Amino acid sequence: MEICGVIVVEDARLTAACAHTRRIDAFSEVANRPIAHHVLDIVRSAGAKRIVVVSSDTCAAEVEAQLSTCDVSFTFATQSDAVDVTAGLRLASPLVQDAPCIVHTASGLLGEPLVPYMTRLRTDVPHAIAFVHQGASDRRRLSAATLEMLHVAELSPESSRFGTTGVWLFGPRALSCMATASRPPSPDVDLTTVAGRIENAGGQFEVLLVDTWRHYEGDALDLLELNRVALDNLQVDSRRRAGNGNQIEGRVLIDEQASVRSSVIVGPAVIGPGARIADAYIGPYTSIGAGAHIEGAEIERSIIASGASILHVSGRIVASVVGRDARVFRDFSLPRAMRLRVGDGTEVALC
């Protein structure tokens, strides 16, 4: 039976920089691509042939535009209210029907591939798998009853921060039986209730612990961790760009239209089209966006967005996010002083 992928694009949120500007977190870039595009790759590599995208009416036009660059056919399902995983299950169910499916939040990534877990799905009963992890936000924590069901207290008395991820696997008929229940599962729902619904339908419900799950909701640290997860899965041609005085180590993807000279690049790292890098060190887990200009600087474990420039900065830039068209440079004019232009909600750490 054909596997269906359901990608849930949660509602846009207001940005800190402008109270009138909304941003869909799923389209923030890590490893030089929107998070949602990485999710699409994951879902397809796990065997999904049909893709259903769920969003609110407010976000629908932007969602369709952002996904139009992918060479994939989509079926869209929308509603007027804000969308979360609960709404995604309900809206996708009539389209998925009895097919097995992968439900994946568009703004989060697991630290491990889904393919090995797909083999656990049974095809003879409505089988469902939920993934949990440690370090969940308050709104995603598992209930006390769920922790007891999973015997978490026996493993660690301080494990109350276990919570659900935004990834669910459903075998044949499992999604339809959940979506037609009075309250379909969501990250907030007691998993004992979810287990009961599946078992009442004659199926099996399984809860699996994963080491890494990150979900972006505006925290730069989460974005950097998502960048790390995406770069760990970076596929690179075995050939290396030689010459120009460069030293390249590890898995490094340099776009053919990028210019790199007299620099050390240590992967995993990705350098986008039109980027210019000279006399620089680009360390592991760094993404350099299209058209960015890096010269006389050292950067690692960071995201440098499209069009940004970092020029002749003393000291190494680490665990940083530099936004689109931003400029970071050393000013040699006198008198010597810090001259900052920092927008609303921006964090600057001086070391």
QUICOR-V99132 format. One record per pair of residues at least 24 apart in sequence whose C-alpha atoms are under 10 Angstrom apart, sorted by the first residue. I is the first residue (numbers start at 0). GAP is how many residues later the second one is. If there is no record, write none. Layout:
i=I gap=GAP
i=I gap=GAP
This chain:
i=0 gap=97
i=0 gap=98
i=0 gap=99
i=0 gap=122
i=0 gap=170
i=0 gap=171
i=1 gap=45
i=1 gap=46
i=1 gap=47
i=1 gap=48
i=1 gap=94
i=1 gap=97
i=1 gap=98
i=1 gap=99
i=1 gap=170
i=2 gap=40
i=2 gap=41
i=2 gap=43
i=2 gap=44
i=2 gap=45
i=2 gap=46
i=2 gap=47
i=2 gap=48
i=2 gap=93
i=2 gap=96
i=2 gap=97
i=2 gap=98
i=2 gap=99
i=2 gap=167
i=2 gap=168
i=2 gap=169
i=3 gap=39
i=3 gap=40
i=3 gap=43
i=3 gap=44
i=3 gap=45
i=3 gap=46
i=3 gap=47
i=3 gap=48
i=3 gap=88
i=3 gap=91
i=3 gap=92
i=3 gap=93
i=3 gap=94
i=3 gap=95
i=3 gap=96
i=3 gap=97
i=3 gap=98
i=3 gap=99
i=3 gap=166
i=4 gap=35
i=4 gap=37
i=4 gap=38
i=4 gap=39
i=4 gap=41
i=4 gap=42
i=4 gap=43
i=4 gap=44
i=4 gap=45
i=4 gap=46
i=4 gap=47
i=4 gap=48
i=4 gap=69
i=4 gap=87
i=4 gap=91
i=4 gap=94
i=4 gap=95
i=4 gap=96
i=4 gap=97
i=4 gap=98
i=4 gap=99
i=4 gap=164
i=5 gap=34
i=5 gap=37
i=5 gap=42
i=5 gap=44
i=5 gap=45
i=5 gap=46
i=5 gap=47
i=5 gap=48
i=5 gap=68
i=5 gap=69
i=5 gap=70
i=5 gap=79
i=5 gap=82
i=5 gap=83
i=5 gap=85
i=5 gap=86
i=5 gap=87
i=5 gap=89
i=5 gap=90
i=5 gap=95
i=5 gap=96
i=5 gap=97
i=5 gap=98
i=5 gap=99
i=5 gap=100
i=5 gap=161
i=5 gap=162
i=6 gap=29
i=6 gap=32
i=6 gap=33
i=6 gap=36
i=6 gap=44
i=6 gap=45
i=6 gap=46
i=6 gap=47
i=6 gap=48
i=6 gap=69
i=6 gap=78
i=6 gap=81
i=6 gap=82
i=6 gap=85
i=6 gap=95
i=6 gap=96
i=6 gap=97
i=6 gap=98
i=6 gap=99
i=6 gap=100
i=6 gap=160
i=7 gap=28
i=7 gap=44
i=7 gap=45
i=7 gap=46
i=7 gap=47
i=7 gap=48
i=7 gap=69
i=7 gap=75
i=7 gap=76
i=7 gap=77
i=7 gap=78
i=7 gap=79
i=7 gap=80
i=7 gap=81
i=7 gap=83
i=7 gap=84
i=7 gap=95
i=7 gap=96
i=7 gap=97
i=7 gap=98
i=7 gap=99
i=7 gap=158
i=7 gap=159
i=8 gap=27
i=8 gap=44
i=8 gap=45
i=8 gap=46
i=8 gap=47
i=8 gap=50
i=8 gap=51
i=8 gap=54
i=8 gap=73
i=8 gap=74
i=8 gap=75
i=8 gap=76
i=8 gap=79
i=8 gap=95
i=8 gap=96
i=8 gap=97
i=8 gap=98
i=9 gap=44
i=9 gap=45
i=9 gap=46
i=9 gap=49
i=9 gap=72
i=9 gap=73
i=9 gap=74
i=9 gap=75
i=9 gap=77
i=9 gap=78
i=9 gap=95
i=9 gap=96
i=9 gap=97
i=10 gap=44
i=10 gap=45
i=10 gap=46
i=10 gap=47
i=10 gap=48
i=10 gap=49
i=10 gap=70
i=10 gap=71
i=10 gap=72
i=10 gap=73
i=11 gap=43
i=11 gap=44
i=11 gap=46
i=11 gap=47
i=11 gap=70
i=11 gap=71
i=11 gap=205
i=12 gap=204
i=12 gap=205
i=13 gap=204
i=14 gap=203
i=14 gap=329
i=14 gap=330
i=15 gap=202
i=15 gap=327
i=15 gap=328
i=15 gap=329
i=15 gap=330
i=16 gap=326
i=16 gap=327
i=16 gap=328
i=16 gap=329
i=17 gap=325
i=17 gap=326
i=17 gap=327
i=18 gap=325
i=21 gap=37
i=22 gap=36
i=22 gap=195
i=23 gap=35
i=23 gap=38
i=23 gap=39
i=23 gap=82
i=23 gap=83
i=23 gap=192
i=23 gap=193
i=23 gap=194
i=24 gap=81
i=24 gap=82
i=24 gap=83
i=24 gap=190
i=24 gap=191
i=24 gap=192
i=24 gap=193
i=24 gap=198
i=25 gap=37
i=25 gap=40
i=25 gap=79
i=25 gap=80
i=25 gap=81
i=25 gap=82
i=25 gap=189
i=25 gap=190
i=25 gap=191
i=26 gap=35
i=26 gap=36
i=26 gap=39
i=26 gap=40
i=26 gap=79
i=26 gap=80
i=27 gap=79
i=27 gap=188
i=27 gap=189
i=27 gap=190
i=27 gap=195
i=28 gap=194
i=28 gap=197
i=28 gap=198
i=28 gap=258
i=28 gap=260
i=28 gap=274
i=28 gap=275
i=28 gap=276
i=28 gap=277
i=29 gap=193
i=29 gap=194
i=29 gap=195
i=29 gap=196
i=29 gap=197
i=29 gap=198
i=29 gap=199
i=29 gap=200
i=29 gap=201
i=29 gap=240
i=29 gap=256
i=29 gap=257
i=29 gap=258
i=29 gap=259
i=29 gap=272
i=29 gap=273
i=29 gap=274
i=29 gap=275
i=30 gap=193
i=30 gap=195
i=30 gap=196
i=30 gap=197
i=30 gap=198
i=30 gap=199
i=30 gap=200
i=30 gap=201
i=30 gap=202
i=30 gap=203
i=30 gap=222
i=30 gap=237
i=30 gap=238
i=30 gap=239
i=30 gap=240
i=30 gap=241
i=30 gap=254
i=30 gap=255
i=30 gap=256
i=30 gap=257
i=30 gap=258
i=30 gap=271
i=30 gap=272
i=30 gap=273
i=30 gap=274
i=31 gap=195
i=31 gap=198
i=31 gap=199
i=31 gap=237
i=31 gap=238
i=31 gap=239
i=31 gap=240
i=31 gap=241
i=31 gap=254
i=31 gap=255
i=31 gap=256
i=31 gap=257
i=31 gap=258
i=31 gap=271
i=31 gap=272
i=31 gap=273
i=31 gap=274
i=32 gap=194
i=32 gap=197
i=32 gap=239
i=32 gap=254
i=32 gap=256
i=33 gap=32
i=33 gap=33
i=33 gap=72
i=33 gap=73
i=34 gap=70
i=34 gap=71
i=34 gap=72
i=34 gap=73
i=34 gap=74
i=34 gap=180
i=34 gap=181
i=34 gap=188
i=34 gap=191
i=34 gap=192
i=34 gap=195
i=35 gap=27
i=35 gap=30
i=35 gap=31
i=35 gap=68
i=35 gap=69
i=35 gap=70
i=35 gap=71
i=35 gap=72
i=35 gap=73
i=36 gap=29
i=36 gap=30
i=36 gap=32
i=36 gap=33
i=36 gap=69
i=36 gap=70
i=37 gap=68
i=37 gap=69
i=37 gap=70
i=37 gap=71
i=37 gap=192
i=37 gap=195
i=38 gap=65
i=38 gap=66
i=38 gap=67
i=38 gap=68
i=38 gap=69
i=38 gap=70
i=38 gap=71
i=38 gap=191
i=39 gap=27
i=39 gap=30
i=39 gap=32
i=39 gap=64
i=39 gap=66
i=40 gap=29
i=41 gap=62
i=41 gap=67
i=41 gap=68
i=41 gap=70
i=41 gap=71
i=41 gap=72
i=41 gap=73
i=42 gap=58
i=42 gap=59
i=42 gap=60
i=42 gap=61
i=42 gap=70
i=42 gap=71
i=42 gap=72
i=43 gap=28
i=43 gap=58
i=43 gap=71
i=44 gap=68
i=44 gap=69
i=44 gap=70
i=45 gap=56
i=45 gap=67
i=45 gap=68
i=45 gap=69
i=45 gap=70
i=45 gap=71
i=45 gap=72
i=45 gap=73
i=46 gap=54
i=46 gap=55
i=46 gap=67
i=46 gap=68
i=46 gap=71
i=47 gap=52
i=47 gap=53
i=47 gap=54
i=48 gap=24
i=48 gap=52
i=49 gap=24
i=49 gap=25
i=49 gap=45
i=49 gap=46
i=49 gap=51
i=50 gap=24
i=50 gap=25
i=50 gap=44
i=50 gap=45
i=50 gap=50
i=50 gap=51
i=51 gap=24
i=51 gap=25
i=51 gap=36
i=51 gap=39
i=51 gap=40
i=51 gap=41
i=51 gap=43
i=51 gap=44
i=51 gap=49
i=51 gap=51
i=52 gap=24
i=52 gap=25
i=52 gap=35
i=52 gap=38
i=52 gap=39
i=52 gap=50
i=52 gap=51
i=52 gap=53
i=53 gap=24
i=53 gap=25
i=53 gap=29
i=53 gap=30
i=53 gap=31
i=53 gap=33
i=53 gap=34
i=53 gap=35
i=53 gap=36
i=53 gap=37
i=53 gap=38
i=53 gap=51
i=53 gap=52
i=54 gap=24
i=54 gap=25
i=54 gap=26
i=54 gap=27
i=54 gap=28
i=54 gap=29
i=54 gap=32
i=54 gap=33
i=54 gap=36
i=55 gap=24
i=55 gap=25
i=55 gap=26
i=55 gap=27
i=55 gap=28
i=55 gap=31
i=55 gap=32
i=56 gap=24
i=56 gap=25
i=56 gap=26
i=57 gap=24
i=58 gap=24
i=83 gap=82
i=83 gap=102
i=83 gap=103
i=84 gap=81
i=84 gap=82
i=84 gap=83
i=84 gap=99
i=84 gap=100
i=84 gap=101
i=84 gap=102
i=84 gap=103
i=85 gap=93
i=85 gap=97
i=85 gap=98
i=85 gap=99
i=85 gap=100
i=85 gap=101
i=85 gap=102
i=85 gap=103
i=86 gap=92
i=86 gap=97
i=86 gap=98
i=86 gap=99
i=87 gap=91
i=87 gap=96
i=87 gap=98
i=88 gap=79
i=88 gap=86
i=88 gap=87
i=88 gap=89
i=88 gap=90
i=88 gap=91
i=88 gap=95
i=88 gap=96
i=88 gap=97
i=89 gap=85
i=89 gap=86
i=89 gap=88
i=89 gap=89
i=89 gap=90
i=89 gap=91
i=89 gap=93
i=89 gap=94
i=89 gap=95
i=90 gap=88
i=91 gap=83
i=91 gap=84
i=91 gap=87
i=92 gap=80
i=92 gap=81
i=92 gap=82
i=92 gap=83
i=92 gap=84
i=92 gap=85
i=92 gap=86
i=92 gap=87
i=93 gap=81
i=93 gap=82
i=93 gap=85
i=93 gap=86
i=94 gap=81
i=95 gap=76
i=95 gap=77
i=95 gap=79
i=95 gap=80
i=96 gap=75
i=96 gap=76
i=96 gap=77
i=96 gap=78
i=96 gap=79
i=96 gap=80
i=97 gap=28
i=97 gap=72
i=97 gap=73
i=97 gap=74
i=97 gap=75
i=97 gap=76
i=97 gap=77
i=97 gap=78
i=97 gap=79
i=98 gap=71
i=98 gap=72
i=98 gap=73
i=98 gap=74
i=98 gap=75
i=98 gap=76
i=98 gap=77
i=99 gap=26
i=99 gap=27
i=99 gap=28
i=99 gap=69
i=99 gap=70
i=99 gap=71
i=99 gap=72
i=99 gap=73
i=99 gap=74
i=99 gap=75
i=99 gap=76
i=100 gap=27
i=100 gap=67
i=100 gap=68
i=100 gap=69
i=100 gap=70
i=100 gap=71
i=100 gap=72
i=100 gap=73
i=100 gap=74
i=101 gap=26
i=101 gap=27
i=101 gap=65
i=101 gap=66
i=101 gap=67
i=101 gap=68
i=101 gap=69
i=101 gap=73
i=102 gap=63
i=102 gap=64
i=102 gap=65
i=102 gap=66
i=102 gap=67
i=102 gap=72
i=103 gap=61
i=103 gap=62
i=103 gap=63
i=103 gap=64
i=103 gap=65
i=104 gap=60
i=104 gap=61
i=104 gap=62
i=104 gap=63
i=104 gap=110
i=105 gap=60
i=105 gap=61
i=105 gap=109
i=105 gap=110
i=106 gap=59
i=106 gap=107
i=106 gap=108
i=106 gap=109
i=106 gap=110
i=106 gap=116
i=106 gap=119
i=107 gap=57
i=107 gap=58
i=107 gap=59
i=107 gap=105
i=107 gap=106
i=107 gap=107
i=107 gap=108
i=107 gap=109
i=107 gap=114
i=107 gap=115
i=107 gap=118
i=108 gap=56
i=108 gap=57
i=108 gap=58
i=108 gap=103
i=108 gap=104
i=108 gap=105
i=108 gap=106
i=108 gap=107
i=108 gap=116
i=108 gap=117
i=108 gap=118
i=108 gap=120
i=108 gap=121
i=109 gap=55
i=109 gap=56
i=109 gap=57
i=109 gap=100
i=109 gap=101
i=109 gap=102
i=109 gap=103
i=109 gap=104
i=109 gap=105
i=109 gap=116
i=109 gap=119
i=109 gap=120
i=110 gap=99
i=110 gap=100
i=110 gap=101
i=110 gap=102
i=110 gap=103
i=110 gap=114
i=110 gap=115
i=110 gap=117
i=110 gap=118
i=110 gap=119
i=110 gap=121
i=110 gap=122
i=111 gap=98
i=111 gap=99
i=111 gap=100
i=111 gap=101
i=111 gap=117
i=111 gap=120
i=111 gap=121
i=112 gap=120
i=113 gap=53
i=113 gap=55
i=116 gap=52
i=116 gap=91
i=117 gap=51
i=117 gap=52
i=117 gap=53
i=119 gap=49
i=119 gap=51
i=119 gap=86
i=120 gap=48
i=120 gap=49
i=120 gap=50
i=120 gap=51
i=120 gap=83
i=120 gap=84
i=120 gap=85
i=121 gap=48
i=121 gap=49
i=121 gap=50
i=121 gap=81
i=121 gap=82
i=122 gap=47
i=122 gap=48
i=122 gap=49
i=122 gap=50
i=123 gap=47
i=123 gap=48
i=123 gap=49
i=123 gap=79
i=124 gap=46
i=124 gap=47
i=124 gap=48
i=124 gap=49
i=124 gap=73
i=124 gap=74
i=124 gap=76
i=124 gap=77
i=124 gap=78
i=124 gap=79
i=125 gap=44
i=125 gap=45
i=125 gap=46
i=125 gap=47
i=125 gap=48
i=125 gap=49
i=125 gap=50
i=125 gap=51
i=125 gap=52
i=125 gap=72
i=125 gap=73
i=125 gap=75
i=125 gap=76
i=125 gap=77
i=125 gap=78
i=125 gap=79
i=126 gap=42
i=126 gap=43
i=126 gap=44
i=126 gap=45
i=126 gap=46
i=126 gap=47
i=126 gap=48
i=126 gap=71
i=126 gap=72
i=126 gap=74
i=126 gap=75
i=126 gap=76
i=126 gap=77
i=126 gap=78
i=126 gap=79
i=127 gap=40
i=127 gap=41
i=127 gap=42
i=127 gap=43
i=127 gap=44
i=127 gap=45
i=127 gap=46
i=127 gap=47
i=127 gap=50
i=127 gap=66
i=127 gap=67
i=127 gap=70
i=127 gap=71
i=127 gap=75
i=127 gap=76
i=127 gap=77
i=127 gap=78
i=127 gap=79
i=128 gap=38
i=128 gap=39
i=128 gap=40
i=128 gap=41
i=128 gap=42
i=128 gap=45
i=128 gap=66
i=128 gap=75
i=128 gap=76
i=128 gap=77
i=128 gap=78
i=128 gap=79
i=129 gap=34
i=129 gap=35
i=129 gap=36
i=129 gap=37
i=129 gap=38
i=129 gap=39
i=129 gap=40
i=129 gap=55
i=129 gap=57
i=129 gap=61
i=129 gap=64
i=129 gap=65
i=129 gap=75
i=129 gap=76
i=129 gap=77
i=129 gap=78
i=129 gap=79
i=130 gap=32
i=130 gap=33
i=130 gap=34
i=130 gap=35
i=130 gap=36
i=130 gap=37
i=130 gap=38
i=130 gap=75
i=130 gap=76
i=130 gap=77
i=130 gap=78
i=130 gap=79
i=130 gap=82
i=131 gap=30
i=131 gap=31
i=131 gap=32
i=131 gap=33
i=131 gap=34
i=131 gap=35
i=131 gap=36
i=131 gap=55
i=131 gap=75
i=131 gap=76
i=131 gap=77
i=131 gap=78
i=131 gap=79
i=131 gap=80
i=131 gap=81
i=132 gap=28
i=132 gap=29
i=132 gap=30
i=132 gap=31
i=132 gap=32
i=132 gap=75
i=132 gap=76
i=132 gap=77
i=132 gap=78
i=132 gap=79
i=132 gap=80
i=132 gap=81
i=133 gap=25
i=133 gap=26
i=133 gap=27
i=133 gap=28
i=133 gap=29
i=133 gap=30
i=133 gap=31
i=133 gap=75
i=133 gap=76
i=133 gap=77
i=133 gap=78
i=133 gap=79
i=134 gap=24
i=134 gap=25
i=134 gap=26
i=134 gap=27
i=134 gap=28
i=134 gap=29
i=134 gap=77
i=134 gap=78
i=134 gap=79
i=135 gap=24
i=135 gap=25
i=135 gap=26
i=135 gap=27
i=135 gap=28
i=135 gap=29
i=135 gap=77
i=135 gap=78
i=135 gap=79
i=136 gap=24
i=136 gap=25
i=136 gap=26
i=136 gap=27
i=136 gap=78
i=137 gap=24
i=137 gap=25
i=137 gap=50
i=138 gap=24
i=138 gap=25
i=138 gap=48
i=138 gap=49
i=139 gap=24
i=139 gap=25
i=139 gap=26
i=139 gap=46
i=139 gap=47
i=139 gap=48
i=139 gap=49
i=140 gap=24
i=140 gap=46
i=140 gap=47
i=140 gap=48
i=140 gap=49
i=141 gap=45
i=141 gap=46
i=141 gap=47
i=141 gap=48
i=141 gap=49
i=141 gap=50
i=142 gap=45
i=142 gap=46
i=142 gap=47
i=142 gap=48
i=142 gap=49
i=143 gap=46
i=143 gap=48
i=144 gap=45
i=144 gap=46
i=144 gap=47
i=144 gap=48
i=145 gap=43
i=145 gap=44
i=145 gap=45
i=145 gap=46
i=145 gap=47
i=145 gap=49
i=146 gap=43
i=146 gap=44
i=146 gap=45
i=147 gap=44
i=148 gap=42
i=148 gap=43
i=149 gap=41
i=149 gap=42
i=149 gap=57
i=149 gap=58
i=161 gap=47
i=162 gap=24
i=162 gap=25
i=162 gap=46
i=163 gap=24
i=163 gap=25
i=163 gap=27
i=163 gap=43
i=163 gap=44
i=163 gap=45
i=163 gap=46
i=163 gap=49
i=164 gap=44
i=164 gap=45
i=164 gap=47
i=164 gap=48
i=164 gap=49
i=164 gap=50
i=165 gap=47
i=165 gap=48
i=165 gap=49
i=166 gap=46
i=167 gap=39
i=168 gap=37
i=169 gap=35
i=170 gap=32
i=170 gap=33
i=171 gap=31
i=172 gap=28
i=172 gap=30
i=173 gap=24
i=173 gap=27
i=173 gap=28
i=173 gap=29
i=173 gap=30
i=173 gap=31
i=176 gap=24
i=176 gap=26
i=219 gap=83
i=219 gap=99
i=219 gap=100
i=219 gap=101
i=219 gap=127
i=220 gap=98
i=220 gap=99
i=220 gap=100
i=222 gap=79
i=222 gap=80
i=222 gap=97
i=222 gap=98
i=223 gap=61
i=223 gap=62
i=223 gap=63
i=223 gap=77
i=223 gap=78
i=223 gap=79
i=223 gap=95
i=223 gap=96
i=223 gap=97
i=224 gap=60
i=224 gap=76
i=224 gap=77
i=224 gap=94
i=226 gap=42
i=226 gap=58
i=226 gap=59
i=226 gap=60
i=226 gap=74
i=226 gap=75
i=226 gap=76
i=227 gap=40
i=227 gap=41
i=227 gap=56
i=227 gap=57
i=227 gap=58
i=227 gap=59
i=227 gap=73
i=227 gap=74
i=227 gap=75
i=228 gap=56
i=229 gap=38
i=229 gap=55
i=230 gap=36
i=230 gap=37
i=230 gap=38
i=230 gap=39
i=230 gap=53
i=230 gap=54
i=230 gap=55
i=230 gap=56
i=231 gap=35
i=231 gap=36
i=231 gap=37
i=231 gap=53
i=232 gap=35
i=233 gap=33
i=233 gap=34
i=233 gap=35
i=233 gap=36
i=234 gap=33
i=235 gap=32
i=235 gap=34
i=243 gap=34
i=244 gap=33
i=244 gap=34
i=245 gap=32
i=245 gap=33
i=245 gap=34
i=245 gap=35
i=246 gap=34
i=247 gap=34
i=248 gap=34
i=248 gap=35
i=249 gap=34
i=250 gap=33
i=251 gap=32
i=251 gap=33
i=251 gap=34
i=252 gap=34
i=253 gap=34
i=254 gap=35
i=256 gap=33
i=256 gap=34
i=257 gap=32
i=257 gap=33
i=257 gap=34
i=258 gap=32
i=258 gap=34
i=259 gap=34
i=259 gap=35
i=260 gap=34
i=261 gap=33
i=262 gap=32
i=262 gap=33
i=262 gap=34
i=262 gap=35
i=263 gap=34
i=264 gap=34
i=264 gap=35
i=265 gap=34
i=266 gap=33
i=267 gap=33
i=268 gap=31
i=268 gap=32
i=268 gap=33
i=269 gap=33
i=270 gap=33
i=271 gap=33
i=271 gap=34
i=272 gap=33
i=273 gap=32
i=273 gap=33
i=274 gap=31
i=274 gap=32
i=274 gap=33
i=274 gap=34
i=275 gap=33
i=276 gap=32
i=276 gap=33
i=276 gap=34
i=277 gap=33
i=278 gap=33
i=279 gap=31
i=279 gap=32
i=280 gap=35
i=281 gap=34
i=281 gap=35
i=282 gap=33
i=282 gap=34
i=282 gap=35
i=284 gap=34
i=285 gap=32
i=285 gap=33
i=285 gap=34
i=285 gap=35
i=286 gap=34
i=287 gap=34
i=288 gap=34
i=288 gap=35
i=289 gap=34
i=290 gap=33
i=290 gap=34
i=291 gap=32
i=291 gap=33
i=291 gap=34
i=291 gap=35
i=292 gap=32
i=292 gap=34
i=293 gap=34
i=293 gap=35
i=294 gap=34
i=295 gap=33
i=296 gap=32
i=314 gap=36
i=319 gap=28
i=319 gap=29
